[in-house]
Amino acid sequence: LSSNPQVEAIATEYGFRTSIAAALPEAANKVGLVIKPRIVDVIDPPSYDIMAEMIDVIAKEMKN
């Protein structure tokens, strides 16, 4: 998929970072948004125990 320019253009339009690094910031600027060129604001994923609890809670809520 990454070798298809049309697919990459569509992915960029929907906010995905593609192999063309400048494409997303350019697309965002067209609609008045600013995208940092490098991802720096990240958090660690929850531990396995917390993730399992989250999945259990969501599964219970979906049954109701």
Predicted model as a PDB file, atoms N, CA, C, CB and O in Angstrom, pLDDT in the B-factor column:
MODEL        1                                                                  
ATOM      1  N   LEU A   1       0.805  -1.204   0.000  1.00 67.00           N  
ATOM      2  CA  LEU A   1       0.000   0.000   0.000  1.00 67.00           C  
ATOM      3  C   LEU A   1       0.847   1.267   0.000  1.00 67.00           C  
ATOM      4  CB  LEU A   1      -0.915  -0.001   1.189  1.00 67.00           C  
ATOM      5  O   LEU A   1       0.465   2.280  -0.585  1.00 67.00           O  
ATOM      6  N   SER A   2       1.996   1.200   0.659  1.00 72.00           N  
ATOM      7  CA  SER A   2       2.817   2.406   0.746  1.00 72.00           C  
ATOM      8  C   SER A   2       3.460   2.778  -0.585  1.00 72.00           C  
ATOM      9  CB  SER A   2       3.890   2.220   1.789  1.00 72.00           C  
ATOM     10  O   SER A   2       3.997   3.876  -0.725  1.00 72.00           O  
ATOM     11  N   SER A   3       3.411   1.884  -1.555  1.00 83.00           N  
ATOM     12  CA  SER A   3       3.991   2.207  -2.860  1.00 83.00           C  
ATOM     13  C   SER A   3       2.955   2.809  -3.806  1.00 83.00           C  
ATOM     14  CB  SER A   3       4.601   0.958  -3.489  1.00 83.00           C  
ATOM     15  O   SER A   3       3.284   3.171  -4.935  1.00 83.00           O  
ATOM     16  N   ASN A   4       1.711   2.919  -3.354  1.00 87.00           N  
ATOM     17  CA  ASN A   4       0.645   3.467  -4.183  1.00 87.00           C  
ATOM     18  C   ASN A   4       0.411   4.928  -3.803  1.00 87.00           C  
ATOM     19  CB  ASN A   4      -0.661   2.640  -4.027  1.00 87.00           C  
ATOM     20  O   ASN A   4      -0.065   5.204  -2.702  1.00 87.00           O  
ATOM     21  N   PRO A   5       0.737   5.875  -4.697  1.00 85.00           N  
ATOM     22  CA  PRO A   5       0.597   7.298  -4.380  1.00 85.00           C  
ATOM     23  C   PRO A   5      -0.842   7.712  -4.045  1.00 85.00           C  
ATOM     24  CB  PRO A   5       1.095   8.122  -5.541  1.00 85.00           C  
ATOM     25  O   PRO A   5      -1.056   8.601  -3.220  1.00 85.00           O  
ATOM     26  N   GLN A   6      -1.823   7.071  -4.681  1.00 90.00           N  
ATOM     27  CA  GLN A   6      -3.217   7.414  -4.389  1.00 90.00           C  
ATOM     28  C   GLN A   6      -3.598   7.018  -2.972  1.00 90.00           C  
ATOM     29  CB  GLN A   6      -4.153   6.736  -5.388  1.00 90.00           C  
ATOM     30  O   GLN A   6      -4.266   7.772  -2.265  1.00 90.00           O  
ATOM     31  N   VAL A   7      -3.170   5.832  -2.562  1.00 89.00           N  
ATOM     32  CA  VAL A   7      -3.459   5.364  -1.206  1.00 89.00           C  
ATOM     33  C   VAL A   7      -2.770   6.266  -0.193  1.00 89.00           C  
ATOM     34  CB  VAL A   7      -3.007   3.895  -1.019  1.00 89.00           C  
ATOM     35  O   VAL A   7      -3.366   6.617   0.825  1.00 89.00           O  
ATOM     36  N   GLU A   8      -1.541   6.639  -0.451  1.00 85.00           N  
ATOM     37  CA  GLU A   8      -0.827   7.524   0.461  1.00 85.00           C  
ATOM     38  C   GLU A   8      -1.501   8.884   0.547  1.00 85.00           C  
ATOM     39  CB  GLU A   8       0.621   7.684   0.020  1.00 85.00           C  
ATOM     40  O   GLU A   8      -1.561   9.469   1.628  1.00 85.00           O  
ATOM     41  N   ALA A   9      -2.007   9.398  -0.563  1.00 85.00           N  
ATOM     42  CA  ALA A   9      -2.699  10.684  -0.557  1.00 85.00           C  
ATOM     43  C   ALA A   9      -3.971  10.604   0.288  1.00 85.00           C  
ATOM     44  CB  ALA A   9      -3.038  11.122  -1.996  1.00 85.00           C  
ATOM     45  O   ALA A   9      -4.274  11.523   1.049  1.00 85.00           O  
ATOM     46  N   ILE A  10      -4.704   9.515   0.153  1.00 88.00           N  
ATOM     47  CA  ILE A  10      -5.931   9.334   0.940  1.00 88.00           C  
ATOM     48  C   ILE A  10      -5.577   9.195   2.422  1.00 88.00           C  
ATOM     49  CB  ILE A  10      -6.727   8.085   0.450  1.00 88.00           C  
ATOM     50  O   ILE A  10      -6.235   9.793   3.273  1.00 88.00           O  
ATOM     51  N   ALA A  11      -4.553   8.417   2.730  1.00 85.00           N  
ATOM     52  CA  ALA A  11      -4.131   8.244   4.120  1.00 85.00           C  
ATOM     53  C   ALA A  11      -3.733   9.584   4.730  1.00 85.00           C  
ATOM     54  CB  ALA A  11      -2.961   7.250   4.210  1.00 85.00           C  
ATOM     55  O   ALA A  11      -4.084   9.873   5.874  1.00 85.00           O  
ATOM     56  N   THR A  12      -3.012  10.391   3.985  1.00 83.00           N  
ATOM     57  CA  THR A  12      -2.607  11.709   4.460  1.00 83.00           C  
ATOM     58  C   THR A  12      -3.827  12.577   4.720  1.00 83.00           C  
ATOM     59  CB  THR A  12      -1.676  12.388   3.446  1.00 83.00           C  
ATOM     60  O   THR A  12      -3.884  13.290   5.721  1.00 83.00           O  
ATOM     61  N   GLU A  13      -4.797  12.519   3.828  1.00 82.00           N  
ATOM     62  CA  GLU A  13      -6.021  13.310   3.973  1.00 82.00           C  
ATOM     63  C   GLU A  13      -6.746  12.958   5.275  1.00 82.00           C  
ATOM     64  CB  GLU A  13      -6.954  13.082   2.767  1.00 82.00           C  
ATOM     65  O   GLU A  13      -7.384  13.816   5.885  1.00 82.00           O  
ATOM     66  N   TYR A  14      -6.645  11.698   5.695  1.00 83.00           N  
ATOM     67  CA  TYR A  14      -7.303  11.263   6.922  1.00 83.00           C  
ATOM     68  C   TYR A  14      -6.398  11.368   8.156  1.00 83.00           C  
ATOM     69  CB  TYR A  14      -7.779   9.839   6.763  1.00 83.00           C  
ATOM     70  O   TYR A  14      -6.768  10.907   9.235  1.00 83.00           O  
ATOM     71  N   GLY A  15      -5.227  11.965   8.001  1.00 78.00           N  
ATOM     72  CA  GLY A  15      -4.377  12.247   9.147  1.00 78.00           C  
ATOM     73  C   GLY A  15      -3.315  11.227   9.479  1.00 78.00           C  
ATOM     74  O   GLY A  15      -2.702  11.304  10.544  1.00 78.00           O  
ATOM     75  N   PHE A  16      -3.077  10.270   8.596  1.00 81.00           N  
ATOM     76  CA  PHE A  16      -2.026   9.283   8.848  1.00 81.00           C  
ATOM     77  C   PHE A  16      -0.690   9.809   8.351  1.00 81.00           C  
ATOM     78  CB  PHE A  16      -2.359   7.939   8.170  1.00 81.00           C  
ATOM     79  O   PHE A  16      -0.625  10.500   7.334  1.00 81.00           O  
ATOM     80  N   ARG A  17       0.360   9.482   9.062  1.00 76.00           N  
ATOM     81  CA  ARG A  17       1.707   9.831   8.600  1.00 76.00           C  
ATOM     82  C   ARG A  17       2.136   8.768   7.600  1.00 76.00           C  
ATOM     83  CB  ARG A  17       2.731   9.936   9.800  1.00 76.00           C  
ATOM     84  O   ARG A  17       2.107   7.575   7.903  1.00 76.00           O  
ATOM     85  N   THR A  18       2.526   9.195   6.433  1.00 79.00           N  
ATOM     86  CA  THR A  18       2.906   8.266   5.375  1.00 79.00           C  
ATOM     87  C   THR A  18       4.411   8.347   5.135  1.00 79.00           C  
ATOM     88  CB  THR A  18       2.129   8.570   4.072  1.00 79.00           C  
ATOM     89  O   THR A  18       5.128   9.023   5.873  1.00 79.00           O  
ATOM     90  N   SER A  19       4.879   7.663   4.112  1.00 79.00           N  
ATOM     91  CA  SER A  19       6.316   7.679   3.819  1.00 79.00           C  
ATOM     92  C   SER A  19       6.776   9.046   3.306  1.00 79.00           C  
ATOM     93  CB  SER A  19       6.655   6.598   2.789  1.00 79.00           C  
ATOM     94  O   SER A  19       7.975   9.323   3.278  1.00 79.00           O  
ATOM     95  N   ILE A  20       5.854   9.881   2.908  1.00 75.00           N  
ATOM     96  CA  ILE A  20       6.194  11.240   2.481  1.00 75.00           C  
ATOM     97  C   ILE A  20       6.068  12.136   3.711  1.00 75.00           C  
ATOM     98  CB  ILE A  20       5.258  11.741   1.295  1.00 75.00           C  
ATOM     99  O   ILE A  20       4.973  12.589   4.043  1.00 75.00           O  
ATOM    100  N   ALA A  21       7.176  12.387   4.377  1.00 73.00           N  
ATOM    101  CA  ALA A  21       7.181  13.055   5.680  1.00 73.00           C  
ATOM    102  C   ALA A  21       6.515  14.428   5.663  1.00 73.00           C  
ATOM    103  CB  ALA A  21       8.592  13.197   6.167  1.00 73.00           C  
ATOM    104  O   ALA A  21       5.849  14.795   6.631  1.00 73.00           O  
ATOM    105  N   ALA A  22       6.677  15.185   4.599  1.00 75.00           N  
ATOM    106  CA  ALA A  22       6.136  16.542   4.557  1.00 75.00           C  
ATOM    107  C   ALA A  22       4.656  16.592   4.190  1.00 75.00           C  
ATOM    108  CB  ALA A  22       6.918  17.364   3.576  1.00 75.00           C  
ATOM    109  O   ALA A  22       4.030  17.647   4.299  1.00 75.00           O  
ATOM    110  N   ALA A  23       4.094  15.477   3.760  1.00 80.00           N  
ATOM    111  CA  ALA A  23       2.712  15.489   3.265  1.00 80.00           C  
ATOM    112  C   ALA A  23       1.694  15.828   4.344  1.00 80.00           C  
ATOM    113  CB  ALA A  23       2.373  14.149   2.667  1.00 80.00           C  
ATOM    114  O   ALA A  23       0.794  16.631   4.096  1.00 80.00           O  
ATOM    115  N   LEU A  24       1.806  15.246   5.531  1.00 77.00           N  
ATOM    116  CA  LEU A  24       0.813  15.489   6.582  1.00 77.00           C  
ATOM    117  C   LEU A  24       0.850  16.935   7.079  1.00 77.00           C  
ATOM    118  CB  LEU A  24       1.044  14.534   7.753  1.00 77.00           C  
ATOM    119  O   LEU A  24      -0.205  17.563   7.162  1.00 77.00           O  
ATOM    120  N   PRO A  25       2.012  17.487   7.410  1.00 81.00           N  
ATOM    121  CA  PRO A  25       2.019  18.897   7.827  1.00 81.00           C  
ATOM    122  C   PRO A  25       1.464  19.836   6.749  1.00 81.00           C  
ATOM    123  CB  PRO A  25       3.436  19.321   8.187  1.00 81.00           C  
ATOM    124  O   PRO A  25       0.779  20.808   7.066  1.00 81.00           O  
ATOM    125  N   GLU A  26       1.754  19.552   5.507  1.00 82.00           N  
ATOM    126  CA  GLU A  26       1.221  20.385   4.419  1.00 82.00           C  
ATOM    127  C   GLU A  26      -0.296  20.279   4.344  1.00 82.00           C  
ATOM    128  CB  GLU A  26       1.843  19.978   3.073  1.00 82.00           C  
ATOM    129  O   GLU A  26      -0.981  21.291   4.200  1.00 82.00           O  
ATOM    130  N   ALA A  27      -0.823  19.069   4.440  1.00 83.00           N  
ATOM    131  CA  ALA A  27      -2.271  18.862   4.401  1.00 83.00           C  
ATOM    132  C   ALA A  27      -2.938  19.524   5.601  1.00 83.00           C  
ATOM    133  CB  ALA A  27      -2.603  17.357   4.369  1.00 83.00           C  
ATOM    134  O   ALA A  27      -4.006  20.122   5.467  1.00 83.00           O  
ATOM    135  N   ALA A  28      -2.316  19.422   6.770  1.00 83.00           N  
ATOM    136  CA  ALA A  28      -2.874  20.036   7.976  1.00 83.00           C  
ATOM    137  C   ALA A  28      -2.883  21.560   7.865  1.00 83.00           C  
ATOM    138  CB  ALA A  28      -2.076  19.604   9.213  1.00 83.00           C  
ATOM    139  O   ALA A  28      -3.848  22.207   8.272  1.00 83.00           O  
ATOM    140  N   ASN A  29      -1.820  22.128   7.319  1.00 86.00           N  
ATOM    141  CA  ASN A  29      -1.748  23.580   7.154  1.00 86.00           C  
ATOM    142  C   ASN A  29      -2.857  24.106   6.256  1.00 86.00           C  
ATOM    143  CB  ASN A  29      -0.398  23.977   6.585  1.00 86.00           C  
ATOM    144  O   ASN A  29      -3.349  25.217   6.455  1.00 86.00           O  
ATOM    145  N   LYS A  30      -3.248  23.316   5.277  1.00 86.00           N  
ATOM    146  CA  LYS A  30      -4.316  23.742   4.356  1.00 86.00           C  
ATOM    147  C   LYS A  30      -5.640  23.942   5.084  1.00 86.00           C  
ATOM    148  CB  LYS A  30      -4.496  22.712   3.236  1.00 86.00           C  
ATOM    149  O   LYS A  30      -6.466  24.746   4.653  1.00 86.00           O  
ATOM    150  N   VAL A  31      -5.852  23.218   6.188  1.00 87.00           N  
ATOM    151  CA  VAL A  31      -7.103  23.354   6.938  1.00 87.00           C  
ATOM    152  C   VAL A  31      -6.897  24.087   8.261  1.00 87.00           C  
ATOM    153  CB  VAL A  31      -7.710  21.979   7.199  1.00 87.00           C  
ATOM    154  O   VAL A  31      -7.770  24.060   9.128  1.00 87.00           O  
ATOM    155  N   GLY A  32      -5.750  24.740   8.419  1.00 90.00           N  
ATOM    156  CA  GLY A  32      -5.492  25.570   9.585  1.00 90.00           C  
ATOM    157  C   GLY A  32      -4.963  24.845  10.815  1.00 90.00           C  
ATOM    158  O   GLY A  32      -5.067  25.371  11.923  1.00 90.00           O  
ATOM    159  N   LEU A  33      -4.406  23.672  10.651  1.00 85.00           N  
ATOM    160  CA  LEU A  33      -3.837  22.925  11.767  1.00 85.00           C  
ATOM    161  C   LEU A  33      -2.321  22.891  11.651  1.00 85.00           C  
ATOM    162  CB  LEU A  33      -4.405  21.494  11.815  1.00 85.00           C  
ATOM    163  O   LEU A  33      -1.768  23.003  10.557  1.00 85.00           O  
ATOM    164  N   VAL A  34      -1.661  22.737  12.780  1.00 83.00           N  
ATOM    165  CA  VAL A  34      -0.202  22.637  12.784  1.00 83.00           C  
ATOM    166  C   VAL A  34       0.184  21.258  13.315  1.00 83.00           C  
ATOM    167  CB  VAL A  34       0.445  23.776  13.650  1.00 83.00           C  
ATOM    168  O   VAL A  34      -0.256  20.857  14.393  1.00 83.00           O  
ATOM    169  N   ILE A  35       0.989  20.551  12.572  1.00 77.00           N  
ATOM    170  CA  ILE A  35       1.478  19.227  12.956  1.00 77.00           C  
ATOM    171  C   ILE A  35       2.974  19.335  13.219  1.00 77.00           C  
ATOM    172  CB  ILE A  35       1.172  18.157  11.849  1.00 77.00           C  
ATOM    173  O   ILE A  35       3.728  19.859  12.398  1.00 77.00           O  
ATOM    174  N   LYS A  36       3.386  18.832  14.370  1.00 74.00           N  
ATOM    175  CA  LYS A  36       4.818  18.812  14.662  1.00 74.00           C  
ATOM    176  C   LYS A  36       5.491  17.821  13.711  1.00 74.00           C  
ATOM    177  CB  LYS A  36       5.088  18.429  16.162  1.00 74.00           C  
ATOM    178  O   LYS A  36       4.942  16.749  13.454  1.00 74.00           O  
ATOM    179  N   PRO A  37       6.652  18.157  13.193  1.00 69.00           N  
ATOM    180  CA  PRO A  37       7.324  17.251  12.259  1.00 69.00           C  
ATOM    181  C   PRO A  37       7.805  15.955  12.912  1.00 69.00           C  
ATOM    182  CB  PRO A  37       8.495  17.955  11.628  1.00 69.00           C  
ATOM    183  O   PRO A  37       8.029  14.957  12.227  1.00 69.00           O  
ATOM    184  N   ARG A  38       7.962  15.971  14.224  1.00 76.00           N  
ATOM    185  CA  ARG A  38       8.448  14.794  14.934  1.00 76.00           C  
ATOM    186  C   ARG A  38       7.526  14.519  16.119  1.00 76.00           C  
ATOM    187  CB  ARG A  38       9.922  14.992  15.407  1.00 76.00           C  
ATOM    188  O   ARG A  38       7.158  15.445  16.842  1.00 76.00           O  
ATOM    189  N   ILE A  39       7.154  13.273  16.323  1.00 77.00           N  
ATOM    190  CA  ILE A  39       6.288  12.920  17.438  1.00 77.00           C  
ATOM    191  C   ILE A  39       7.109  12.950  18.718  1.00 77.00           C  
ATOM    192  CB  ILE A  39       5.635  11.525  17.226  1.00 77.00           C  
ATOM    193  O   ILE A  39       8.076  12.201  18.860  1.00 77.00           O  
ATOM    194  N   VAL A  40       6.719  13.820  19.655  1.00 82.00           N  
ATOM    195  CA  VAL A  40       7.455  13.924  20.913  1.00 82.00           C  
ATOM    196  C   VAL A  40       6.535  13.805  22.133  1.00 82.00           C  
ATOM    197  CB  VAL A  40       8.210  15.244  20.963  1.00 82.00           C  
ATOM    198  O   VAL A  40       7.007  13.489  23.225  1.00 82.00           O  
ATOM    199  N   ASP A  41       5.251  14.048  21.967  1.00 81.00           N  
ATOM    200  CA  ASP A  41       4.312  14.005  23.077  1.00 81.00           C  
ATOM    201  C   ASP A  41       3.652  12.637  23.138  1.00 81.00           C  
ATOM    202  CB  ASP A  41       3.252  15.114  22.943  1.00 81.00           C  
ATOM    203  O   ASP A  41       2.557  12.447  22.609  1.00 81.00           O  
ATOM    204  N   VAL A  42       4.312  11.692  23.777  1.00 86.00           N  
ATOM    205  CA  VAL A  42       3.792  10.331  23.867  1.00 86.00           C  
ATOM    206  C   VAL A  42       3.788   9.884  25.328  1.00 86.00           C  
ATOM    207  CB  VAL A  42       4.634   9.357  22.995  1.00 86.00           C  
ATOM    208  O   VAL A  42       4.517  10.423  26.161  1.00 86.00           O  
ATOM    209  N   ILE A  43       2.966   8.905  25.613  1.00 90.00           N  
ATOM    210  CA  ILE A  43       2.928   8.334  26.957  1.00 90.00           C  
ATOM    211  C   ILE A  43       3.178   6.838  26.856  1.00 90.00           C  
ATOM    212  CB  ILE A  43       1.567   8.626  27.659  1.00 90.00           C  
ATOM    213  O   ILE A  43       3.014   6.243  25.791  1.00 90.00           O  
ATOM    214  N   ASP A  44       3.569   6.243  27.954  1.00 91.00           N  
ATOM    215  CA  ASP A  44       3.746   4.797  27.989  1.00 91.00           C  
ATOM    216  C   ASP A  44       2.386   4.123  28.004  1.00 91.00           C  
ATOM    217  CB  ASP A  44       4.581   4.370  29.216  1.00 91.00           C  
ATOM    218  O   ASP A  44       1.449   4.648  28.606  1.00 91.00           O  
ATOM    219  N   PRO A  45       2.256   2.981  27.361  1.00 91.00           N  
ATOM    220  CA  PRO A  45       0.979   2.262  27.409  1.00 91.00           C  
ATOM    221  C   PRO A  45       0.736   1.734  28.813  1.00 91.00           C  
ATOM    222  CB  PRO A  45       0.958   1.100  26.385  1.00 91.00           C  
ATOM    223  O   PRO A  45       1.683   1.564  29.582  1.00 91.00           O  
ATOM    224  N   PRO A  46      -0.525   1.472  29.158  1.00 93.00           N  
ATOM    225  CA  PRO A  46      -0.801   0.939  30.486  1.00 93.00           C  
ATOM    226  C   PRO A  46      -0.195  -0.451  30.659  1.00 93.00           C  
ATOM    227  CB  PRO A  46      -2.308   0.891  30.736  1.00 93.00           C  
ATOM    228  O   PRO A  46       0.093  -1.146  29.684  1.00 93.00           O  
ATOM    229  N   SER A  47      -0.010  -0.839  31.912  1.00 96.00           N  
ATOM    230  CA  SER A  47       0.530  -2.165  32.200  1.00 96.00           C  
ATOM    231  C   SER A  47      -0.461  -3.232  31.730  1.00 96.00           C  
ATOM    232  CB  SER A  47       0.832  -2.323  33.719  1.00 96.00           C  
ATOM    233  O   SER A  47      -1.616  -2.929  31.430  1.00 96.00           O  
ATOM    234  N   TYR A  48      -0.003  -4.463  31.672  1.00 96.00           N  
ATOM    235  CA  TYR A  48      -0.867  -5.555  31.230  1.00 96.00           C  
ATOM    236  C   TYR A  48      -2.089  -5.684  32.137  1.00 96.00           C  
ATOM    237  CB  TYR A  48      -0.087  -6.878  31.201  1.00 96.00           C  
ATOM    238  O   TYR A  48      -3.203  -5.885  31.652  1.00 96.00           O  
ATOM    239  N   ASP A  49      -1.889  -5.569  33.444  1.00 97.00           N  
ATOM    240  CA  ASP A  49      -3.001  -5.707  34.389  1.00 97.00           C  
ATOM    241  C   ASP A  49      -4.064  -4.633  34.176  1.00 97.00           C  
ATOM    242  CB  ASP A  49      -2.483  -5.642  35.821  1.00 97.00           C  
ATOM    243  O   ASP A  49      -5.260  -4.925  34.174  1.00 97.00           O  
ATOM    244  N   ILE A  50      -3.627  -3.409  33.999  1.00 96.00           N  
ATOM    245  CA  ILE A  50      -4.587  -2.318  33.776  1.00 96.00           C  
ATOM    246  C   ILE A  50      -5.271  -2.492  32.424  1.00 96.00           C  
ATOM    247  CB  ILE A  50      -3.880  -0.937  33.848  1.00 96.00           C  
ATOM    248  O   ILE A  50      -6.476  -2.270  32.305  1.00 96.00           O  
ATOM    249  N   MET A  51      -4.515  -2.886  31.412  1.00 95.00           N  
ATOM    250  CA  MET A  51      -5.102  -3.102  30.088  1.00 95.00           C  
ATOM    251  C   MET A  51      -6.167  -4.200  30.147  1.00 95.00           C  
ATOM    252  CB  MET A  51      -4.005  -3.472  29.062  1.00 95.00           C  
ATOM    253  O   MET A  51      -7.236  -4.057  29.554  1.00 95.00           O  
ATOM    254  N   ALA A  52      -5.882  -5.282  30.852  1.00 96.00           N  
ATOM    255  CA  ALA A  52      -6.847  -6.374  30.982  1.00 96.00           C  
ATOM    256  C   ALA A  52      -8.102  -5.891  31.697  1.00 96.00           C  
ATOM    257  CB  ALA A  52      -6.225  -7.563  31.738  1.00 96.00           C  
ATOM    258  O   ALA A  52      -9.214  -6.245  31.308  1.00 96.00           O  
ATOM    259  N   GLU A  53      -7.930  -5.091  32.731  1.00 97.00           N  
ATOM    260  CA  GLU A  53      -9.089  -4.545  33.455  1.00 97.00           C  
ATOM    261  C   GLU A  53      -9.912  -3.633  32.547  1.00 97.00           C  
ATOM    262  CB  GLU A  53      -8.630  -3.768  34.712  1.00 97.00           C  
ATOM    263  O   GLU A  53     -11.142  -3.680  32.567  1.00 97.00           O  
ATOM    264  N   MET A  54      -9.239  -2.808  31.754  1.00 95.00           N  
ATOM    265  CA  MET A  54      -9.945  -1.920  30.815  1.00 95.00           C  
ATOM    266  C   MET A  54     -10.767  -2.744  29.817  1.00 95.00           C  
ATOM    267  CB  MET A  54      -8.935  -1.008  30.057  1.00 95.00           C  
ATOM    268  O   MET A  54     -11.916  -2.414  29.525  1.00 95.00           O  
ATOM    269  N   ILE A  55     -10.174  -3.801  29.307  1.00 96.00           N  
ATOM    270  CA  ILE A  55     -10.873  -4.661  28.347  1.00 96.00           C  
ATOM    271  C   ILE A  55     -12.087  -5.305  28.998  1.00 96.00           C  
ATOM    272  CB  ILE A  55      -9.928  -5.746  27.796  1.00 96.00           C  
ATOM    273  O   ILE A  55     -13.151  -5.388  28.384  1.00 96.00           O  
ATOM    274  N   ASP A  56     -11.935  -5.764  30.246  1.00 96.00           N  
ATOM    275  CA  ASP A  56     -13.062  -6.371  30.964  1.00 96.00           C  
ATOM    276  C   ASP A  56     -14.205  -5.372  31.158  1.00 96.00           C  
ATOM    277  CB  ASP A  56     -12.598  -6.906  32.327  1.00 96.00           C  
ATOM    278  O   ASP A  56     -15.369  -5.708  30.939  1.00 96.00           O  
ATOM    279  N   VAL A  57     -13.880  -4.169  31.560  1.00 96.00           N  
ATOM    280  CA  VAL A  57     -14.894  -3.136  31.782  1.00 96.00           C  
ATOM    281  C   VAL A  57     -15.621  -2.809  30.478  1.00 96.00           C  
ATOM    282  CB  VAL A  57     -14.249  -1.861  32.368  1.00 96.00           C  
ATOM    283  O   VAL A  57     -16.847  -2.703  30.455  1.00 96.00           O  
ATOM    284  N   ILE A  58     -14.876  -2.654  29.415  1.00 95.00           N  
ATOM    285  CA  ILE A  58     -15.481  -2.350  28.110  1.00 95.00           C  
ATOM    286  C   ILE A  58     -16.368  -3.503  27.645  1.00 95.00           C  
ATOM    287  CB  ILE A  58     -14.387  -2.065  27.057  1.00 95.00           C  
ATOM    288  O   ILE A  58     -17.465  -3.283  27.133  1.00 95.00           O  
ATOM    289  N   ALA A  59     -15.892  -4.717  27.824  1.00 95.00           N  
ATOM    290  CA  ALA A  59     -16.682  -5.889  27.423  1.00 95.00           C  
ATOM    291  C   ALA A  59     -17.980  -5.952  28.208  1.00 95.00           C  
ATOM    292  CB  ALA A  59     -15.878  -7.186  27.630  1.00 95.00           C  
ATOM    293  O   ALA A  59     -19.031  -6.243  27.635  1.00 95.00           O  
ATOM    294  N   LYS A  60     -17.929  -5.686  29.510  1.00 95.00           N  
ATOM    295  CA  LYS A  60     -19.145  -5.681  30.335  1.00 95.00           C  
ATOM    296  C   LYS A  60     -20.120  -4.592  29.872  1.00 95.00           C  
ATOM    297  CB  LYS A  60     -18.784  -5.470  31.822  1.00 95.00           C  
ATOM    298  O   LYS A  60     -21.323  -4.833  29.772  1.00 95.00           O  
ATOM    299  N   GLU A  61     -19.601  -3.411  29.595  1.00 94.00           N  
ATOM    300  CA  GLU A  61     -20.451  -2.309  29.154  1.00 94.00           C  
ATOM    301  C   GLU A  61     -21.105  -2.592  27.802  1.00 94.00           C  
ATOM    302  CB  GLU A  61     -19.640  -1.029  29.074  1.00 94.00           C  
ATOM    303  O   GLU A  61     -22.236  -2.174  27.553  1.00 94.00           O  
ATOM    304  N   MET A  62     -20.393  -3.298  26.943  1.00 93.00           N  
ATOM    305  CA  MET A  62     -20.944  -3.603  25.620  1.00 93.00           C  
ATOM    306  C   MET A  62     -22.073  -4.644  25.703  1.00 93.00           C  
ATOM    307  CB  MET A  62     -19.829  -4.110  24.691  1.00 93.00           C  
ATOM    308  O   MET A  62     -22.937  -4.689  24.828  1.00 93.00           O  
ATOM    309  N   LYS A  63     -22.065  -5.475  26.749  1.00 91.00           N  
ATOM    310  CA  LYS A  63     -23.118  -6.460  26.911  1.00 91.00           C  
ATOM    311  C   LYS A  63     -24.422  -5.820  27.387  1.00 91.00           C  
ATOM    312  CB  LYS A  63     -22.678  -7.535  27.887  1.00 91.00           C  
ATOM    313  O   LYS A  63     -25.501  -6.369  27.163  1.00 91.00           O  
ATOM    314  N   ASN A  64     -24.324  -4.661  28.043  1.00 76.00           N  
ATOM    315  CA  ASN A  64     -25.526  -3.975  28.559  1.00 76.00           C  
ATOM    316  C   ASN A  64     -26.248  -3.213  27.491  1.00 76.00           C  
ATOM    317  CB  ASN A  64     -25.161  -3.031  29.675  1.00 76.00           C  
ATOM    318  O   ASN A  64     -27.271  -2.585  27.764  1.00 76.00           O  
TER     319      ASN A  64                                                      
ENDMDL                                                                          
END                                                                             
